[in-house]
Amino acid sequence: MKRGEIFKNMELRYWSYFLIGSVLVSIAATFFSVDFVSALRAILGAVYVLFLPGYVVVREFFNDKDLDWIERAALCFGLSIALVILSVIFSNMIFKIPITPVNNFLVLLAVMILTVLIKKYQKNIEGFLSGFGFFK
């Protein structure tokens, strides 16, 4: 295994720990009305909505050499806001999914998973679409 692959797997592991921890804190804040836990839930929710979707897109589609850290952070915030708004509106208007916090969490999770899957199978998708003449 190459050095970059190990780092990427460790990064994926840390982000999955963060995601699982934020879900557990959100569940705990729902059942126990403690001010500290609800504040922590708001902080983790803000990170999940304002940073994480854009980070997944930037991490998958941009090289580390292309962007400086400040450009990467700004792009993460901007893309996150755009992705959250568009995905929630799209899911509500097209699929008639009601706008609730749990549904928003699941829609954003699906968008992030689809982003990773599209990047992973990019060559297969391009081959499939070129059969229909999309890249002529």
N, C-alpha and C positions, 0 to 999 in steps of 0.2 A: 504494500500500500504506500502511496506517495505521501509526502509530508503535507501537501495541501488538502488531500482527501481526509487525513486524520483531523486536521484543524476544522474542516467543514463538518465532519461527523460530530466533533466535540461541540461545535457551535450549535448544531441541530439538537444535540442532547440538552444543552443549556436552555435553548429556547423552548424545548418541550417541557423541561422542568418548570420554567417560568409560566408556561401556559397551564400546566396542571395545577401549579400553586395558586395562580390567579382564579381558576375555577373553584378550587377548594375554599379559598378565602371568600369568594362571592357566595358560595353555598352557606358557609358559616355566618356571613353577615346577614343572610336572609333569615336564618333561624334564630340568631342571637342579635338583638338590637344593641350592640355595643358601639359606642362612638368611634373608638379606634379602628375597629374592624370595618365599619362602614366607610371611614375615611380611607383606609387601605384599599377597600373595594373600588372607591372612586378613582384613586390614583392608578391602580392596575387597569381599570376600565379605560381610563384616558390613554394609557400607554397602548392598550390593545386597539383602540379606535384610531388614535392620532399618529401612531408610529409603526406598528407591526405590519399592517397590510402593505404599506409603501416600502418597508424594509425588505419584505419578501420579494417584491417586484424588482427593486434595485439590486438586491443580492443575486437574483437569478439572471437578470438581463444586462447588467453592466459589469465590466471587469474592474478589478481592484485598482488597476493602473489608470483607468479613465477619469476617475473623480477624486477630488480631495475630500477630506472627512467633512468639511463644512458644506460642500456641495452635495455630498451623499446625505447628510442629515436634512438639509433643506428639501431635497428631492423626496426623501422618505416622508416628511410631513405633508408636502404638497400632494404626492400621489395617494397617501392614506386618506386625506380628506376627500379627494376626488373619487377614489374607489369606494369608500364607505357610502357616500351620497348616491353615486350611480348604482351600486349593487343593491342597496336597500330600496331605492325607487324602482329599479328594474324588477326586483323580486315582488314588490307590492303590485305594480301595474300589470305585469305579464302573468305571473304565477299566482296572483291574489294571496300572497303570504302576508298576514297582518304584521304591522310594525310593532314588535314587542322586544324587550331586551334579549330574551332568549333566542328569538328568531333572528335578530340582528347578529348575535354572536355566532349562530350556526351559518348564516349567509356569509359573513366575513371569513369564517373558517373554511367554508367551501371555496370561496374566491382564492384564498391563499393556497389551498391544496391544488386547485385547478392550475394556478400559476406554476407551481412546482412540477406538476404532471406535464404541462405543455412544454416546459423547458426540457424535461427529461426525454420526452418523445418527440422532440422538434423535428428530427430527421424523418421519422415515420410519417408525421403529419405533412411535411413538405412533399414527400414521395407520393402520398395519397392524393394531395391536392394537385400535384403536377400531372397526374393522370387525367384530370378534368380540364387541364389547360389553364390553370390559374396563374402560372408563372411564365407565360409566353410574352 
